[in-house]
């Protein structure tokens, strides 16, 4: 399923577009649907980041405070694989009350690492094929739906791998599945579940954190 960028009347002031390797198509959508020039336009800000941290958040807040130069609209398109928790907190007020005519679009591979307080302030669009996201979500849902012994065996297998990226991705995807209510847990209410995932995410972002220990803790849901 492919989602298109809505027109100005329906475009939220803050939008997260979820997808991978979609920048070229997204720029084309902005040009065609919004009729907004992406080249040589001082009111268009495009940046790509390895990580969007607090310094990048401050730069964006400063850019947002300025007025458009050529028209009554300005747009920022920011591509990054992730936004740090510190940066997310710094952006909350800006995303909730940006100046009139200012639009911010983040392009992210997923929303699993985003705080609920940030997600409540943005619209989310899925751009491009969703199979990769569906696959990771299905794997997370299967983990949550399996017996505790099966969960621990899966964690043990992942822990043997030198690269811990897969374990960290599972923590991210588990939170996303929980947030979107793609699974049912009859023993805990959703608020308690989300609190546990948010706690795990904070520890996961800490230096020296053990993904194996966090997954084992989450496996007890």
PLY file of the C-alpha trace (Angstrom):
ply
format ascii 1.0
element vertex 221
property float x
property float y
property float z
element edge 220
property int vertex1
property int vertex2
end_header
0.00 0.00 0.00
1.36 3.42 -0.94
0.31 6.56 0.89
0.49 9.89 -0.89
1.39 13.22 0.65
-1.88 15.10 1.28
-2.47 18.58 -0.10
-1.81 21.70 1.96
-5.35 21.77 3.34
-4.97 18.27 4.79
-1.25 18.27 5.61
-0.59 18.35 9.34
1.93 20.91 10.57
4.06 18.01 11.85
4.18 14.71 9.98
6.22 11.52 10.24
6.56 9.57 7.01
7.49 5.93 7.65
9.52 4.07 5.05
12.97 3.14 3.83
14.88 4.54 0.83
11.96 6.78 -0.09
13.58 10.21 -0.18
13.53 10.57 -3.97
9.86 9.63 -4.19
9.01 11.85 -1.26
10.68 14.86 -2.90
8.71 14.14 -6.06
5.48 14.02 -4.05
6.25 17.39 -2.47
6.91 18.89 -5.89
3.82 17.45 -7.58
1.18 17.37 -4.85
2.13 20.47 -2.88
3.50 22.37 -5.87
6.40 23.32 -3.62
9.87 23.74 -5.09
12.54 21.59 -3.46
15.48 23.13 -5.34
16.68 26.69 -4.94
13.90 27.45 -2.48
15.00 29.26 0.71
11.73 28.21 2.37
12.57 24.52 1.94
14.97 22.88 4.39
16.25 19.39 3.62
18.68 17.56 5.86
19.84 13.97 6.34
21.22 12.87 9.71
22.93 9.73 10.98
21.16 10.51 14.26
18.91 13.43 15.15
20.17 14.64 18.51
19.75 17.63 20.79
21.94 19.93 18.68
19.91 19.13 15.57
16.71 19.72 17.54
17.90 23.15 18.60
18.80 24.01 15.00
15.32 22.98 13.88
13.65 25.04 16.61
15.70 28.07 15.50
14.74 27.50 11.83
11.06 27.18 12.73
11.12 30.56 14.48
11.97 32.38 11.24
9.37 33.63 8.75
9.07 32.35 5.15
11.02 34.41 2.64
9.19 33.88 -0.67
5.65 32.88 0.29
3.44 32.22 3.29
4.71 28.66 3.77
7.95 26.95 4.71
8.69 23.24 4.90
11.42 21.13 6.47
12.11 17.56 5.31
14.38 15.73 7.73
15.60 12.18 7.12
17.10 10.17 9.96
17.13 6.58 11.25
16.34 7.77 14.77
15.69 10.68 17.13
17.27 10.66 20.59
15.03 10.93 23.64
16.62 14.26 24.56
15.87 15.65 21.09
12.29 14.37 21.21
11.64 16.17 24.48
13.19 19.35 23.09
10.83 19.24 20.08
7.54 18.69 21.93
6.50 22.34 22.18
7.60 23.13 18.61
5.68 20.19 17.17
2.58 21.10 19.17
2.51 24.81 18.32
4.63 25.66 15.26
4.22 29.09 13.63
1.41 29.35 11.10
2.51 28.21 7.65
5.42 26.12 8.96
5.44 22.41 8.18
7.85 19.74 9.42
8.17 16.29 7.86
10.38 13.64 9.44
11.26 10.62 7.33
11.93 7.61 9.58
12.23 3.85 8.98
9.81 3.20 11.88
8.21 4.89 14.89
9.12 2.24 17.46
11.64 4.47 19.27
9.39 7.53 19.53
7.77 8.72 22.73
3.97 8.60 22.93
4.01 12.31 23.84
5.72 13.07 20.53
3.52 10.71 18.52
0.43 12.45 19.88
1.59 15.68 18.24
2.16 14.39 14.70
0.41 12.66 11.84
1.91 9.40 10.60
1.96 8.41 6.94
3.21 5.16 5.48
5.07 5.77 2.23
6.06 2.88 0.00
5.90 -0.87 0.52
5.02 -1.90 4.06
6.21 -5.50 3.93
9.44 -4.88 5.83
7.62 -3.11 8.62
4.94 -5.77 8.69
7.59 -8.48 8.94
9.28 -6.90 11.97
5.90 -6.24 13.61
4.83 -9.84 13.02
8.04 -11.15 14.58
7.48 -8.94 17.62
3.85 -10.05 17.87
4.92 -13.71 17.70
7.43 -13.09 20.49
4.72 -11.59 22.70
2.28 -14.36 21.84
4.68 -17.19 22.62
5.25 -19.06 25.87
7.81 -17.64 28.32
10.16 -20.56 27.62
10.06 -19.89 23.88
10.75 -16.21 24.47
13.80 -16.96 26.59
15.12 -19.45 24.02
14.80 -16.81 21.29
16.63 -14.29 23.46
19.39 -16.81 24.17
19.84 -17.43 20.43
20.04 -13.69 19.70
22.50 -13.14 22.55
24.99 -15.55 20.94
25.35 -13.20 17.96
28.21 -10.72 18.20
26.13 -7.97 16.57
23.46 -6.84 19.06
21.51 -4.79 16.50
18.89 -7.51 16.06
18.20 -7.56 19.79
17.88 -3.78 19.94
15.56 -3.84 16.94
13.37 -6.41 18.65
13.01 -4.13 21.70
12.01 -1.29 19.36
9.52 -3.44 17.44
8.00 -4.85 20.63
7.19 -1.33 21.79
5.70 -0.44 18.43
3.43 -3.50 18.49
2.36 -2.68 22.04
1.69 0.96 21.18
-0.46 0.12 18.17
-2.37 -2.52 20.16
-1.53 -5.34 17.75
-1.57 -7.85 20.56
-3.77 -8.56 23.58
-2.48 -9.20 27.04
-5.22 -10.15 29.47
-3.02 -9.96 32.55
-1.82 -6.37 32.23
-3.58 -3.24 31.08
-2.09 -1.22 28.23
-0.88 1.62 30.49
1.28 -0.78 32.53
2.61 -2.41 29.37
3.62 0.92 27.83
5.28 2.04 31.07
7.40 -1.10 31.03
8.40 -0.61 27.38
9.24 3.05 27.92
11.43 2.09 30.89
13.21 -0.50 28.74
13.73 2.06 26.00
15.33 4.54 28.40
17.74 1.87 29.68
18.43 0.65 26.13
19.60 4.14 25.19
22.02 4.21 28.13
25.69 3.46 27.62
26.60 -0.08 28.62
23.01 -1.32 28.72
22.49 -5.05 28.18
19.91 -5.78 25.44
19.75 -9.41 26.66
18.77 -8.40 30.20
16.18 -5.91 28.90
14.62 -8.52 26.62
14.51 -11.04 29.45
12.74 -8.44 31.57
10.25 -7.71 28.80
9.75 -11.44 28.25
8.04 -11.58 31.63
5.04 -9.59 30.32
0 1
1 2
2 3
3 4
4 5
5 6
6 7
7 8
8 9
9 10
10 11
11 12
12 13
13 14
14 15
15 16
16 17
17 18
18 19
19 20
20 21
21 22
22 23
23 24
24 25
25 26
26 27
27 28
28 29
29 30
30 31
31 32
32 33
33 34
34 35
35 36
36 37
37 38
38 39
39 40
40 41
41 42
42 43
43 44
44 45
45 46
46 47
47 48
48 49
49 50
50 51
51 52
52 53
53 54
54 55
55 56
56 57
57 58
58 59
59 60
60 61
61 62
62 63
63 64
64 65
65 66
66 67
67 68
68 69
69 70
70 71
71 72
72 73
73 74
74 75
75 76
76 77
77 78
78 79
79 80
80 81
81 82
82 83
83 84
84 85
85 86
86 87
87 88
88 89
89 90
90 91
91 92
92 93
93 94
94 95
95 96
96 97
97 98
98 99
99 100
100 101
101 102
102 103
103 104
104 105
105 106
106 107
107 108
108 109
109 110
110 111
111 112
112 113
113 114
114 115
115 116
116 117
117 118
118 119
119 120
120 121
121 122
122 123
123 124
124 125
125 126
126 127
127 128
128 129
129 130
130 131
131 132
132 133
133 134
134 135
135 136
136 137
137 138
138 139
139 140
140 141
141 142
142 143
143 144
144 145
145 146
146 147
147 148
148 149
149 150
150 151
151 152
152 153
153 154
154 155
155 156
156 157
157 158
158 159
159 160
160 161
161 162
162 163
163 164
164 165
165 166
166 167
167 168
168 169
169 170
170 171
171 172
172 173
173 174
174 175
175 176
176 177
177 178
178 179
179 180
180 181
181 182
182 183
183 184
184 185
185 186
186 187
187 188
188 189
189 190
190 191
191 192
192 193
193 194
194 195
195 196
196 197
197 198
198 199
199 200
200 201
201 202
202 203
203 204
204 205
205 206
206 207
207 208
208 209
209 210
210 211
211 212
212 213
213 214
214 215
215 216
216 217
217 218
218 219
219 220
